[in-house]
Structures are given as C-alpha cells and as structure tokens.
Amino acid sequence: MALDVKRFVARFVEEARDHLRRLEEGLAQLAVAGVSDAEAVNALFRSAHTVKGSSRMLKLVAITDTAHKVEDVLGALRDGSLAPSPELCRLLQRGVDAMAAQVDQVAETGTPSDPDPQLLAALAQAVSGEAAASPPPPQSAAASTDASPAEVKLKTAETVRVQLSKLDELIKLMGEVVSSHARLRQRLVDLRGFERAGDSLGGRLQGFARDLRDDVFTQELLMDELHKKALIMRMLPLSIVFEPAARMIRDLGRSLGKDVQCVTAGADIELDRQLIDRLSDPIVHLLRNGVDHGLEPQAARQAAGKPGHGTLRLSARQDGGFVVVEVADDGGGLPVDFIRDKAIKKGLLTAEQAAAMTETEIIDLIFLPGFSTSSIITDVSGRGVGMDVVKRVVVDELQGSIAVESRPGQGTTFLLRLPLSLAVMRVLLVQAGGQSFGFTAQYVAHLLDVPPERVITVAERKAVIIDNEFVPVVPLAELVGLNAAPPKRAGCLLVVIKVRNEKLALMVDQLLDERDMVIKPLPEHLRGLPLVSGMVMTGRNDLVSVLQASTLLDAARRQRGVAGPSEAVSGARVRVLVVDDSLNTREIEKDVLEAHGYQVTLAEDGLDGLAKARSSEFDAVLTDVEMPNMDGFTLTAALRKEEAYAHVPIIIITSREKEEDKRRGIQVGADAYIVKGDFDQSNLVDTLKSLLG
C-alpha cells in the first residue's frame, strides 16, 4: 500500500526545523571556534542524517539529495579527512539554508523545489578536497537583470507550543481566582444585609471593611499571578525571527553579488508574541540596509584589509525588564559627511546648523521620512521608506528606543531596546493643568521635588542642574496646550524624562500613582496623534492618555525656538567650540552664546572636540570635565600643545567644585573655571568677553 505522505508532512516539517536549527547553531559555533569538536560534529552529522532519512521515507527526494551532500561533508569532518574553516562552514550553511527553504515549501505546498546543482557540486568537491569554498555569488547585482532580489518577508508561527505543566498551573490558578471571586460575592450579600439592618450596623461595618480589604488584596495577587502565567504562555523565542531572517539575508546577499555571513546570538531570549509579530519588519529593514549599503563590495573590502565576505550580526541580550536587540555589520560605517551634505541639499538644515551638529545628531537624520543614504534607488533600498518605518514601529508602536553606533571603516550597529511585553507596562500617572497623564517607566529618569531656588534661568528659559548637566524645565500643561494652574505647593515637582541622551524636566501638579497597567491602543481614527501613544484605565474607569516622551522633547524644542543674535553684538563672528557630553547642556550653552552673537559649534566629548578644534579655527573653547573618551582636563592640555590654541581662551564649565579640581584646571592651561551650580549666563558671557579682550 502506498504511503500517504500528507498524514506525516506536518510532523516531518516540525522535526526537520528542529534539526535545521541545531545545524545552524552548531555551524555558527564551529565557524567561531575554528577547531573541530568531535561531539559537536557528531551532533551535526546526526541531525543531517535524520533529515535525510525522514525525507527519504516520505519520498521528498529533493530534500534527501541536499541533506545527503551536507551529511557527506560533515562525515568528512567527523573522520578527520576535512578540517573546519570559515569557507567550509559558509558552504555548509548554504546547504542548511537550502534545506530550510525546501522544508518551508513542503509546509506550504507539500512539494519541495529541486536542489541547486551548483550547490550540490560544491559540496561534493569539498568532500573530495578539490574545493572548500562555496560557489561565488554573481559579481554584481546587475549581472542578472532578469531576476531582481526576492522580497524578504518573515512569517511567524500561527501556533504556540505550551508545556502541559504550564497549562496545569494556569488551570489551578484559575480555580483560585474563582474561589476568590466567590468570597467577593459573599461581601455583596453582606452589604445587602447591612441595608436591611438599617441603623443597627454597629461594629459590623468595620469588620466588613476589613474583610473586603483583605479579599481585594488577595484578588489582586491572584490576578497578577494569573496574568503573568498567561503571558508566559504567549512568550516566544526570538529564534522565530532571527533564524529565517539570517537565512533570507544570506540569500539576498548572493542575489546582490555579495558573500554575506549572518550570525545570530541570544535567539533563545523570549518576547511576547505581540512584539515578535511587529518586530520582524524593522529587523528585515535593518538587515537589508546592512547588506545593500552597509557591506562594501568584495574588492573594496579586500583592499581595506578585510575578509572578502561581509558579516551581519543579529543578537539579543536581557537588560533588566527589557531586551536589547543589536543588528551590526562590519562594513564601512555610515557616511556622516554624505548625510550632512544631503540634508543641506534637501533643505532639512542650513550649512551653519550642520556645522554645529555633533556626529550623533547628523546620524539621527537617517530616521527622517524620505531620507536615504543610498545614491540610487534599487529594489532593495534607497527609496527612503525604511528607517523612518523602523523608528515609528520601535518607538511609537513597541514603546522602545533605538540608537545607532557607527565606526568609520569598521561598521554600524543599531540597538533596539524593547520591553518584554506590551500587555502590561509600568506606568507613572501624574496630574497637570487639571488633567491626568501617563508616562511609561522606561522614559522616566528622575522624580524630583526641588525648592524654587534650584530652578535657574538660562538663555531666558528655566533649567535645573541634575548630575552635572543642565536640564530644561517646562510645565507639562503648557506643552500639551492646557492652562497651567497656580502652584499649590512651595517646591517644584519635576518628572524628568529621557530619550537616548536628551532629558527634559516636566513640571507637574502632583504624582497620582505608579503601577503595572494595561496600555490600550488608540482607536483607528486617533492613531495619527503623535503626542499620545495609548490609553490606560484607572480604577474609576477614567481613560488617561499615555504621552510619547520623544514628541514632548520635540515640542519643547519648538517652544524654545531658535535664539537670534542680540542687537548689541559684541561677539559678532567670534567662533566658539562647546564641548560637553550632555546634549541638554550643549544646547543651553549654545543658546546663551548665540543670543549674544557668537557662532557656536558643538562637540559631544573631548575626542570629538579635539578633532573639531584641529579641523577648524575657533576663538574660544568651552569644555566640561567628566566626559567619555577624553575628559576636559586632558582636552585642555592637548589643545595647549597645539600651536593654534596656545593662547586661545579655554573655559572649563563643570559641577566639580573642589579646590584641587580648580587647581588642576589652572595647571593644564584653562583660563577660567565656572562651577555649574553657580552658573549664570551673564557670568559666562562676561567671562568670555573679558578673555577675548
């Protein structure tokens, strides 16, 4: 009797995918180690052998042929006739990718595609020792004009596998909740009895209140536990996104004429299924960009002393209640000068504004809608529709954050910081202008109750000094278009929000609550509101808007406006370099100086400041002390060794107020030392005027 393949396909697909995942993980470890571990190779061989045998039984000959060739190479590694090498591991990875694609086709259509004869030949040659490298990709994407790169899309699983023990725990907990609810119903019966008793309540009411309080507390504990258990059942490993993404990107690289190695790490970290589904598109965007214009062509890489193949790394790690996903390439890094020039040409900023921006601020321009670093539009990238989508999904929809690190000649890393789940998030509730608002906890940096004298006025706006930096102070009611109520308290209650390196202190009337809450999405007709990311419901059934921190920062900048030069321009055409690792402090000092007619350039640390000082001429330098890469003392000493800056005024502005710090500032060559706690804008301008003569 003929075997009914359809009855066994689902089980084969599930089993084959497990073995292919083991093969992919094992090959990645083998490529990194570079040394053949006998047991590890045995495990890889067994997985390939199992896929071969299972597919043969089901007459899936195409999969059998590919698995057989992969098994032969692993067999040669096992008996020592072949030695592991990066090239051999990439060839085996191509074989695993091919099998995975065939298994996917079996899952969809029941029939796998024919094996790639070029791949099979390369595997056979590797066994014979004639060649150990995978067949070269086309020399360029234009080499095959008839076949454009396939659209890279990821599919997540429609089902979640749950251990029986977890279901048992959930059902047991449900029983506890039902029992607890029965006690609450009894309290309702008791209350009706009180109504009938009339005035003869006596001490019964106090006892009832005590019992009700205890029952509500117990119910809350049970509901929290039930919610956590239910969420755990919906958690999925990131491998669901990572593994198909890595496979598809290797295929995309070959279609573009690039030999691409995509390695993953941390794929066992779990996220809520809701996040997994929305995360796939941003990851694909970032990986596509990495392949298309992050990795250089093979000839350029070899000329720079790099391996001919490029590497993309897709990794995840736990960070408290968040997961950080990193997408990194070892390409040439982001073309900062090109981004700056293109932004000027597109009218996004003036040449003067661009000159004053730090490298990080220039890089952030890639997230603007319609902005692309590609010089040509292709099927893969260059339309300027990718990075703004990534930011919108990660920041607006997933309540996360995104940062970029670029190293010239070494590559680019995108860091996505995401909550574990969107179902329940920690929310701070506040009141401002007579209304309630919420902030998700990841954007709240500080809660401060400060006396009025700690709020100073700098460049005609309020600020407070926190951890060695000036942080602007703005009433929340003003930012959201409400009338600020007269203060009912002596101090200033501040909620300091932070997005990446930028902070803003929001003045509020009172703090209402902080707890885990369910954030509800906005109705369809309101989802275009940039200020509100969602809604939460209080115990009184009041809906409260959860505000988007990044939009509040943008609104504060617009409210501040651009400071124009003073009518009495004593510092006209005088160029000043401001060096500070705090974005807020840089911006405040810039506003003060520009208001008095100075031309200001910003640098984000001592190393950046030294590079800008050497590439341009400045009439004065203002620097912080505590900065990464190079501190202010070291920067001052380095500038004094430069002939061009031997006599240029250098002012240190810092929170360090000890006498030994001031003496050190004098020793390294500073002309003035201003303590931030005593900061006064007129003091800064007067000091600068006197030093400039």
RAVEN-V942850 format. One record per helix or strand of 2 or more residues. SS is the DSSP state (h for helix, s for strand). FROM is the first residue (numbers start at 0). TO is the last residue. If there is no record, write none. Layout:
BEGIN
SS:FROM:TO / SS:FROM:TO
END
This chain:
BEGIN
h:5:32 / h:37:56 / h:60:78 / h:85:108 / h:116:127 / h:140:142 / h:163:196 / h:203:233 / s:234:236 / h:238:254 / s:259:264 / s:269:271 / h:272:293 / h:297:302 / s:309:318 / s:321:328 / h:335:344 / h:350:355 / h:358:366 / h:386:396 / s:400:406 / s:410:418 / s:424:431 / s:434:439 / h:440:442 / s:443:449 / h:451:453 / s:455:457 / s:460:465 / s:468:474 / h:475:478 / s:491:498 / s:501:507 / s:509:516 / h:523:525 / s:531:536 / s:542:546 / h:548:559 / s:574:578 / h:582:594 / s:598:602 / h:605:614 / s:619:622 / h:631:639 / h:642:644 / s:648:653 / h:658:667 / s:671:674 / h:675:677 / h:680:691
END
